[in-house]
Amino acid sequence: MDLALQTLLDKQALYELSCRYMRGLDRTDAELLRSIFWEDAFCEYGFINSDARHFHRVCGHRADRSHLESAHDWQYADRGGGR
């Protein structure tokens, strides 16, 4: 597979992961959040610094069920070509 196509596929995969993460936060869905992180992930966000399991519990069981987040992201894959 050529490098340009692989870069596009990698960017799309990162975008879809980001979308699933935001959906999990928006819907306060602990199960969806759990599916996104590695088992041994550590979350360092300032307001919470803990293992991912604790992060899932906090964000997935919030009292404020109308919580909405939005994220604007720009995916950049450095394949040695530089910018």
Biopython code that builds the backbone (N, CA, C, O; Angstrom):
import numpy as np
from Bio.PDB.StructureBuilder import StructureBuilder

atoms = [
    (1, "MET", "N", (0.858, -1.171, 0.000)),
    (1, "MET", "CA", (0.000, 0.000, 0.000)),
    (1, "MET", "C", (0.904, 1.234, 0.000)),
    (1, "MET", "O", (1.911, 1.285, 0.706)),
    (2, "ASP", "N", (0.524, 2.215, -0.801)),
    (2, "ASP", "CA", (1.401, 3.385, -0.858)),
    (2, "ASP", "C", (1.240, 4.263, 0.384)),
    (2, "ASP", "O", (0.229, 4.202, 1.084)),
    (3, "LEU", "N", (2.245, 5.064, 0.632)),
    (3, "LEU", "CA", (2.332, 5.862, 1.849)),
    (3, "LEU", "C", (1.174, 6.846, 2.001)),
    (3, "LEU", "O", (0.654, 7.016, 3.104)),
    (4, "ALA", "N", (0.768, 7.492, 0.920)),
    (4, "ALA", "CA", (-0.325, 8.469, 0.996)),
    (4, "ALA", "C", (-1.630, 7.796, 1.408)),
    (4, "ALA", "O", (-2.368, 8.330, 2.237)),
    (5, "LEU", "N", (-1.919, 6.636, 0.838)),
    (5, "LEU", "CA", (-3.142, 5.918, 1.190)),
    (5, "LEU", "C", (-3.096, 5.452, 2.644)),
    (5, "LEU", "O", (-4.086, 5.580, 3.365)),
    (6, "GLN", "N", (-1.956, 4.911, 3.080)),
    (6, "GLN", "CA", (-1.828, 4.468, 4.468)),
    (6, "GLN", "C", (-1.990, 5.633, 5.437)),
    (6, "GLN", "O", (-2.604, 5.483, 6.493)),
    (7, "THR", "N", (-1.445, 6.788, 5.084)),
    (7, "THR", "CA", (-1.584, 7.977, 5.925)),
    (7, "THR", "C", (-3.051, 8.367, 6.052)),
    (7, "THR", "O", (-3.507, 8.686, 7.150)),
    (8, "LEU", "N", (-3.796, 8.349, 4.955)),
    (8, "LEU", "CA", (-5.225, 8.667, 4.996)),
    (8, "LEU", "C", (-6.000, 7.664, 5.853)),
    (8, "LEU", "O", (-6.875, 8.052, 6.626)),
    (9, "LEU", "N", (-5.683, 6.388, 5.717)),
    (9, "LEU", "CA", (-6.347, 5.367, 6.530)),
    (9, "LEU", "C", (-6.041, 5.552, 8.015)),
    (9, "LEU", "O", (-6.922, 5.403, 8.861)),
    (10, "ASP", "N", (-4.784, 5.880, 8.325)),
    (10, "ASP", "CA", (-4.408, 6.115, 9.720)),
    (10, "ASP", "C", (-5.132, 7.324, 10.290)),
    (10, "ASP", "O", (-5.614, 7.286, 11.422)),
    (11, "LYS", "N", (-5.209, 8.394, 9.514)),
    (11, "LYS", "CA", (-5.917, 9.598, 9.971)),
    (11, "LYS", "C", (-7.393, 9.300, 10.200)),
    (11, "LYS", "O", (-7.973, 9.769, 11.180)),
    (12, "GLN", "N", (-8.005, 8.532, 9.315)),
    (12, "GLN", "CA", (-9.417, 8.190, 9.470)),
    (12, "GLN", "C", (-9.643, 7.360, 10.727)),
    (12, "GLN", "O", (-10.619, 7.565, 11.448)),
    (13, "ALA", "N", (-8.745, 6.430, 10.982)),
    (13, "ALA", "CA", (-8.865, 5.602, 12.190)),
    (13, "ALA", "C", (-8.759, 6.465, 13.445)),
    (13, "ALA", "O", (-9.510, 6.258, 14.399)),
    (14, "LEU", "N", (-7.839, 7.428, 13.456)),
    (14, "LEU", "CA", (-7.718, 8.330, 14.607)),
    (14, "LEU", "C", (-8.959, 9.204, 14.749)),
    (14, "LEU", "O", (-9.421, 9.449, 15.863)),
    (15, "TYR", "N", (-9.495, 9.669, 13.638)),
    (15, "TYR", "CA", (-10.706, 10.487, 13.669)),
    (15, "TYR", "C", (-11.888, 9.699, 14.260)),
    (15, "TYR", "O", (-12.629, 10.212, 15.098)),
    (16, "GLU", "N", (-12.049, 8.459, 13.815)),
    (16, "GLU", "CA", (-13.149, 7.630, 14.315)),
    (16, "GLU", "C", (-12.983, 7.315, 15.800)),
    (16, "GLU", "O", (-13.968, 7.265, 16.537)),
    (17, "LEU", "N", (-11.751, 7.104, 16.240)),
    (17, "LEU", "CA", (-11.493, 6.888, 17.664)),
    (17, "LEU", "C", (-11.871, 8.131, 18.464)),
    (17, "LEU", "O", (-12.492, 8.031, 19.522)),
    (18, "SER", "N", (-11.493, 9.299, 17.954)),
    (18, "SER", "CA", (-11.837, 10.559, 18.605)),
    (18, "SER", "C", (-13.358, 10.743, 18.673)),
    (18, "SER", "O", (-13.883, 11.200, 19.688)),
    (19, "CYS", "N", (-14.049, 10.393, 17.612)),
    (19, "CYS", "CA", (-15.517, 10.510, 17.595)),
    (19, "CYS", "C", (-16.149, 9.585, 18.631)),
    (19, "CYS", "O", (-17.088, 9.981, 19.321)),
    (20, "ARG", "N", (-15.643, 8.354, 18.748)),
    (20, "ARG", "CA", (-16.185, 7.435, 19.749)),
    (20, "ARG", "C", (-15.933, 7.959, 21.162)),
    (20, "ARG", "O", (-16.790, 7.843, 22.037)),
    (21, "TYR", "N", (-14.757, 8.534, 21.375)),
    (21, "TYR", "CA", (-14.425, 9.112, 22.674)),
    (21, "TYR", "C", (-15.397, 10.243, 23.013)),
    (21, "TYR", "O", (-15.933, 10.287, 24.120)),
    (22, "MET", "N", (-15.623, 11.148, 22.074)),
    (22, "MET", "CA", (-16.522, 12.277, 22.318)),
    (22, "MET", "C", (-17.958, 11.797, 22.525)),
    (22, "MET", "O", (-18.677, 12.343, 23.363)),
    (23, "ARG", "N", (-18.376, 10.792, 21.778)),
    (23, "ARG", "CA", (-19.721, 10.235, 21.982)),
    (23, "ARG", "C", (-19.856, 9.652, 23.386)),
    (23, "ARG", "O", (-20.881, 9.831, 24.044)),
    (24, "GLY", "N", (-18.814, 8.954, 23.840)),
    (24, "GLY", "CA", (-18.837, 8.402, 25.192)),
    (24, "GLY", "C", (-18.958, 9.481, 26.254)),
    (24, "GLY", "O", (-19.686, 9.318, 27.233)),
    (25, "LEU", "N", (-18.241, 10.590, 26.058)),
    (25, "LEU", "CA", (-18.347, 11.703, 26.997)),
    (25, "LEU", "C", (-19.713, 12.373, 26.899)),
    (25, "LEU", "O", (-20.359, 12.629, 27.915)),
    (26, "ASP", "N", (-20.149, 12.656, 25.678)),
    (26, "ASP", "CA", (-21.433, 13.337, 25.479)),
    (26, "ASP", "C", (-22.585, 12.568, 26.097)),
    (26, "ASP", "O", (-23.493, 13.155, 26.686)),
    (27, "ARG", "N", (-22.542, 11.259, 25.959)),
    (27, "ARG", "CA", (-23.647, 10.426, 26.454)),
    (27, "ARG", "C", (-23.381, 9.846, 27.829)),
    (27, "ARG", "O", (-24.149, 9.029, 28.336)),
    (28, "THR", "N", (-22.272, 10.284, 28.429)),
    (28, "THR", "CA", (-21.832, 9.747, 29.718)),
    (28, "THR", "C", (-21.938, 8.217, 29.746)),
    (28, "THR", "O", (-22.522, 7.633, 30.658)),
    (29, "ASP", "N", (-21.362, 7.599, 28.733)),
    (29, "ASP", "CA", (-21.442, 6.158, 28.511)),
    (29, "ASP", "C", (-20.132, 5.485, 28.942)),
    (29, "ASP", "O", (-19.172, 5.439, 28.173)),
    (30, "ALA", "N", (-20.100, 4.971, 30.161)),
    (30, "ALA", "CA", (-18.891, 4.356, 30.701)),
    (30, "ALA", "C", (-18.449, 3.153, 29.866)),
    (30, "ALA", "O", (-17.252, 2.936, 29.679)),
    (31, "GLU", "N", (-19.395, 2.383, 29.371)),
    (31, "GLU", "CA", (-19.061, 1.193, 28.576)),
    (31, "GLU", "C", (-18.359, 1.591, 27.275)),
    (31, "GLU", "O", (-17.367, 0.971, 26.890)),
    (32, "LEU", "N", (-18.866, 2.612, 26.606)),
    (32, "LEU", "CA", (-18.233, 3.086, 25.373)),
    (32, "LEU", "C", (-16.844, 3.644, 25.676)),
    (32, "LEU", "O", (-15.893, 3.360, 24.948)),
    (33, "LEU", "N", (-16.718, 4.426, 26.731)),
    (33, "LEU", "CA", (-15.400, 4.941, 27.105)),
    (33, "LEU", "C", (-14.431, 3.805, 27.397)),
    (33, "LEU", "O", (-13.266, 3.865, 27.004)),
    (34, "ARG", "N", (-14.901, 2.777, 28.079)),
    (34, "ARG", "CA", (-14.056, 1.628, 28.412)),
    (34, "ARG", "C", (-13.534, 0.954, 27.138)),
    (34, "ARG", "O", (-12.413, 0.447, 27.122)),
    (35, "SER", "N", (-14.334, 0.948, 26.083)),
    (35, "SER", "CA", (-13.935, 0.276, 24.837)),
    (35, "SER", "C", (-12.858, 1.039, 24.068)),
    (35, "SER", "O", (-12.262, 0.487, 23.143)),
    (36, "ILE", "N", (-12.602, 2.270, 24.425)),
    (36, "ILE", "CA", (-11.668, 3.118, 23.685)),
    (36, "ILE", "C", (-10.252, 3.043, 24.237)),
    (36, "ILE", "O", (-9.285, 3.165, 23.485)),
    (37, "PHE", "N", (-10.123, 2.843, 25.552)),
    (37, "PHE", "CA", (-8.826, 2.904, 26.220)),
    (37, "PHE", "C", (-8.177, 1.527, 26.349)),
    (37, "PHE", "O", (-8.859, 0.507, 26.440)),
    (38, "TRP", "N", (-6.841, 1.524, 26.354)),
    (38, "TRP", "CA", (-6.106, 0.315, 26.687)),
    (38, "TRP", "C", (-6.389, -0.023, 28.144)),
    (38, "TRP", "O", (-6.716, 0.862, 28.935)),
    (39, "GLU", "N", (-6.268, -1.270, 28.497)),
    (39, "GLU", "CA", (-6.518, -1.746, 29.856)),
    (39, "GLU", "C", (-5.676, -0.996, 30.892)),
    (39, "GLU", "O", (-6.156, -0.694, 31.985)),
    (40, "ASP", "N", (-4.413, -0.696, 30.543)),
    (40, "ASP", "CA", (-3.510, -0.047, 31.504)),
    (40, "ASP", "C", (-3.352, 1.461, 31.252)),
    (40, "ASP", "O", (-2.367, 2.058, 31.687)),
    (41, "ALA", "N", (-4.305, 2.071, 30.560)),
    (41, "ALA", "CA", (-4.222, 3.503, 30.246)),
    (41, "ALA", "C", (-4.263, 4.356, 31.510)),
    (41, "ALA", "O", (-4.875, 3.981, 32.510)),
    (42, "PHE", "N", (-3.602, 5.508, 31.449)),
    (42, "PHE", "CA", (-3.631, 6.493, 32.523)),
    (42, "PHE", "C", (-4.141, 7.798, 31.936)),
    (42, "PHE", "O", (-3.645, 8.247, 30.902)),
    (43, "CYS", "N", (-5.110, 8.403, 32.573)),
    (43, "CYS", "CA", (-5.722, 9.648, 32.097)),
    (43, "CYS", "C", (-5.218, 10.810, 32.933)),
    (43, "CYS", "O", (-5.377, 10.834, 34.153)),
    (44, "GLU", "N", (-4.614, 11.763, 32.263)),
    (44, "GLU", "CA", (-4.086, 12.946, 32.943)),
    (44, "GLU", "C", (-4.709, 14.177, 32.299)),
    (44, "GLU", "O", (-4.230, 14.673, 31.280)),
    (45, "TYR", "N", (-5.774, 14.656, 32.906)),
    (45, "TYR", "CA", (-6.541, 15.767, 32.348)),
    (45, "TYR", "C", (-6.522, 17.002, 33.236)),
    (45, "TYR", "O", (-7.117, 18.014, 32.864)),
    (46, "GLY", "N", (-5.882, 16.970, 34.366)),
    (46, "GLY", "CA", (-5.890, 18.104, 35.276)),
    (46, "GLY", "C", (-6.999, 17.979, 36.296)),
    (46, "GLY", "O", (-6.734, 17.944, 37.498)),
    (47, "PHE", "N", (-8.245, 17.912, 35.835)),
    (47, "PHE", "CA", (-9.367, 17.747, 36.767)),
    (47, "PHE", "C", (-9.457, 16.326, 37.292)),
    (47, "PHE", "O", (-10.065, 16.072, 38.332)),
    (48, "ILE", "N", (-8.848, 15.406, 36.566)),
    (48, "ILE", "CA", (-8.781, 14.012, 37.010)),
    (48, "ILE", "C", (-7.482, 13.409, 36.489)),
    (48, "ILE", "O", (-7.179, 13.491, 35.298)),
    (49, "ASN", "N", (-6.735, 12.816, 37.378)),
    (49, "ASN", "CA", (-5.493, 12.132, 37.026)),
    (49, "ASN", "C", (-5.560, 10.751, 37.659)),
    (49, "ASN", "O", (-5.320, 10.591, 38.856)),
    (50, "SER", "N", (-5.887, 9.763, 36.849)),
    (50, "SER", "CA", (-6.106, 8.428, 37.398)),
    (50, "SER", "C", (-5.998, 7.389, 36.293)),
    (50, "SER", "O", (-5.789, 7.712, 35.124)),
    (51, "ASP", "N", (-6.145, 6.139, 36.696)),
    (51, "ASP", "CA", (-6.197, 5.100, 35.676)),
    (51, "ASP", "C", (-7.510, 5.243, 34.892)),
    (51, "ASP", "O", (-8.454, 5.885, 35.351)),
    (52, "ALA", "N", (-7.546, 4.647, 33.730)),
    (52, "ALA", "CA", (-8.697, 4.798, 32.850)),
    (52, "ALA", "C", (-9.978, 4.246, 33.471)),
    (52, "ALA", "O", (-11.056, 4.795, 33.241)),
    (53, "ARG", "N", (-9.882, 3.186, 34.241)),
    (53, "ARG", "CA", (-11.069, 2.596, 34.858)),
    (53, "ARG", "C", (-11.786, 3.610, 35.750)),
    (53, "ARG", "O", (-13.012, 3.717, 35.710)),
    (54, "HIS", "N", (-11.019, 4.358, 36.557)),
    (54, "HIS", "CA", (-11.622, 5.390, 37.409)),
    (54, "HIS", "C", (-12.210, 6.511, 36.545)),
    (54, "HIS", "O", (-13.299, 7.009, 36.832)),
    (55, "PHE", "N", (-11.505, 6.901, 35.506)),
    (55, "PHE", "CA", (-12.004, 7.928, 34.579)),
    (55, "PHE", "C", (-13.350, 7.514, 33.987)),
    (55, "PHE", "O", (-14.261, 8.336, 33.891)),
    (56, "HIS", "N", (-13.481, 6.256, 33.594)),
    (56, "HIS", "CA", (-14.746, 5.760, 33.029)),
    (56, "HIS", "C", (-15.873, 5.892, 34.042)),
    (56, "HIS", "O", (-16.980, 6.313, 33.707)),
    (57, "ARG", "N", (-15.579, 5.529, 35.284)),
    (57, "ARG", "CA", (-16.613, 5.609, 36.328)),
    (57, "ARG", "C", (-17.046, 7.045, 36.559)),
    (57, "ARG", "O", (-18.241, 7.323, 36.659)),
    (58, "VAL", "N", (-16.086, 7.962, 36.645)),
    (58, "VAL", "CA", (-16.410, 9.366, 36.902)),
    (58, "VAL", "C", (-17.194, 9.961, 35.740)),
    (58, "VAL", "O", (-18.231, 10.590, 35.951)),
    (59, "CYS", "N", (-16.713, 9.769, 34.524)),
    (59, "CYS", "CA", (-17.360, 10.382, 33.358)),
    (59, "CYS", "C", (-18.611, 9.639, 32.923)),
    (59, "CYS", "O", (-19.508, 10.238, 32.330)),
    (60, "GLY", "N", (-18.685, 8.367, 33.201)),
    (60, "GLY", "CA", (-19.831, 7.580, 32.766)),
    (60, "GLY", "C", (-20.985, 7.573, 33.736)),
    (60, "GLY", "O", (-22.065, 7.084, 33.404)),
    (61, "HIS", "N", (-20.786, 8.104, 34.930)),
    (61, "HIS", "CA", (-21.854, 8.105, 35.929)),
    (61, "HIS", "C", (-22.049, 9.487, 36.532)),
    (61, "HIS", "O", (-22.339, 9.616, 37.721)),
    (62, "ARG", "N", (-21.895, 10.502, 35.727)),
    (62, "ARG", "CA", (-22.060, 11.871, 36.212)),
    (62, "ARG", "C", (-23.524, 12.166, 36.480)),
    (62, "ARG", "O", (-24.414, 11.639, 35.813)),
    (63, "ALA", "N", (-23.752, 13.000, 37.450)),
    (63, "ALA", "CA", (-25.129, 13.395, 37.777)),
    (63, "ALA", "C", (-25.715, 14.274, 36.680)),
    (63, "ALA", "O", (-26.921, 14.240, 36.436)),
    (64, "ASP", "N", (-24.875, 15.056, 36.021)),
    (64, "ASP", "CA", (-25.338, 15.956, 34.967)),
    (64, "ASP", "C", (-25.463, 15.178, 33.665)),
    (64, "ASP", "O", (-24.498, 15.088, 32.906)),
    (65, "ARG", "N", (-26.624, 14.621, 33.399)),
    (65, "ARG", "CA", (-26.823, 13.775, 32.221)),
    (65, "ARG", "C", (-27.024, 14.581, 30.947)),
    (65, "ARG", "O", (-27.169, 13.996, 29.873)),
    (66, "SER", "N", (-27.037, 15.915, 31.037)),
    (66, "SER", "CA", (-27.188, 16.732, 29.831)),
    (66, "SER", "C", (-25.843, 17.249, 29.343)),
    (66, "SER", "O", (-25.776, 18.136, 28.492)),
    (67, "HIS", "N", (-24.789, 16.692, 29.881)),
    (67, "HIS", "CA", (-23.436, 17.113, 29.559)),
    (67, "HIS", "C", (-23.161, 16.963, 28.063)),
    (67, "HIS", "O", (-23.415, 15.906, 27.485)),
    (68, "LEU", "N", (-22.652, 18.001, 27.451)),
    (68, "LEU", "CA", (-22.223, 17.931, 26.052)),
    (68, "LEU", "C", (-20.832, 18.509, 25.928)),
    (68, "LEU", "O", (-20.509, 19.509, 26.569)),
    (69, "GLU", "N", (-20.028, 17.901, 25.125)),
    (69, "GLU", "CA", (-18.679, 18.368, 24.843)),
    (69, "GLU", "C", (-18.543, 18.481, 23.334)),
    (69, "GLU", "O", (-19.259, 17.820, 22.583)),
    (70, "SER", "N", (-17.641, 19.303, 22.911)),
    (70, "SER", "CA", (-17.286, 19.302, 21.501)),
    (70, "SER", "C", (-15.779, 19.408, 21.418)),
    (70, "SER", "O", (-15.134, 20.000, 22.283)),
    (71, "ALA", "N", (-15.239, 18.841, 20.392)),
    (71, "ALA", "CA", (-13.792, 18.890, 20.212)),
    (71, "ALA", "C", (-13.493, 19.180, 18.758)),
    (71, "ALA", "O", (-14.125, 18.641, 17.850)),
    (72, "HIS", "N", (-12.544, 20.019, 18.567)),
    (72, "HIS", "CA", (-12.063, 20.312, 17.226)),
    (72, "HIS", "C", (-10.659, 19.748, 17.161)),
    (72, "HIS", "O", (-9.782, 20.121, 17.940)),
    (73, "ASP", "N", (-10.465, 18.854, 16.228)),
    (73, "ASP", "CA", (-9.154, 18.240, 16.164)),
    (73, "ASP", "C", (-8.609, 18.285, 14.752)),
    (73, "ASP", "O", (-9.347, 18.374, 13.771)),
    (74, "TRP", "N", (-7.323, 18.223, 14.686)),
    (74, "TRP", "CA", (-6.621, 18.186, 13.418)),
    (74, "TRP", "C", (-5.630, 17.053, 13.522)),
    (74, "TRP", "O", (-4.714, 17.096, 14.343)),
    (75, "GLN", "N", (-5.804, 16.035, 12.692)),
    (75, "GLN", "CA", (-4.920, 14.883, 12.737)),
    (75, "GLN", "C", (-3.722, 15.122, 11.841)),
    (75, "GLN", "O", (-3.874, 15.549, 10.696)),
    (76, "TYR", "N", (-2.550, 14.854, 12.345)),
    (76, "TYR", "CA", (-1.314, 15.030, 11.606)),
    (76, "TYR", "C", (-0.474, 13.769, 11.756)),
    (76, "TYR", "O", (-0.146, 13.359, 12.870)),
    (77, "ALA", "N", (-0.140, 13.176, 10.659)),
    (77, "ALA", "CA", (0.700, 11.978, 10.685)),
    (77, "ALA", "C", (2.047, 12.322, 10.071)),
    (77, "ALA", "O", (2.118, 12.665, 8.891)),
    (78, "ASP", "N", (3.099, 12.235, 10.843)),
    (78, "ASP", "CA", (4.436, 12.516, 10.363)),
    (78, "ASP", "C", (5.058, 11.226, 9.849)),
    (78, "ASP", "O", (5.399, 10.337, 10.629)),
    (79, "ARG", "N", (5.198, 11.132, 8.563)),
    (79, "ARG", "CA", (5.779, 9.943, 7.934)),
    (79, "ARG", "C", (7.215, 10.204, 7.489)),
    (79, "ARG", "O", (7.713, 9.602, 6.538)),
    (80, "GLY", "N", (7.858, 11.111, 8.200)),
    (80, "GLY", "CA", (9.259, 11.388, 7.867)),
    (80, "GLY", "C", (9.415, 12.456, 6.792)),
    (80, "GLY", "O", (10.539, 12.855, 6.486)),
    (81, "GLY", "N", (8.313, 12.926, 6.213)),
    (81, "GLY", "CA", (8.384, 13.949, 5.168)),
    (81, "GLY", "C", (8.524, 15.342, 5.747)),
    (81, "GLY", "O", (8.941, 16.272, 5.057)),
    (82, "GLY", "N", (8.175, 15.485, 7.014)),
    (82, "GLY", "CA", (8.285, 16.784, 7.675)),
    (82, "GLY", "C", (7.268, 17.774, 7.130)),
    (82, "GLY", "O", (6.590, 17.526, 6.133)),
    (83, "ARG", "N", (7.191, 18.877, 7.806)),
    (83, "ARG", "CA", (6.323, 19.986, 7.383)),
    (83, "ARG", "C", (7.045, 21.265, 7.618)),
    (83, "ARG", "O", (6.510, 22.337, 7.336)),
]
sb = StructureBuilder()
sb.init_structure("model")
sb.init_model(0)
sb.init_chain("A")
sb.init_seg("    ")
for serial, (resi, resn, name, xyz) in enumerate(atoms, 1):
    if name == "N":
        sb.init_residue(resn, " ", resi, " ")
    sb.init_atom(name, np.array(xyz, "f"), 0.0, 1.0, " ", f" {name:<3s}", serial, name[0])
structure = sb.get_structure()
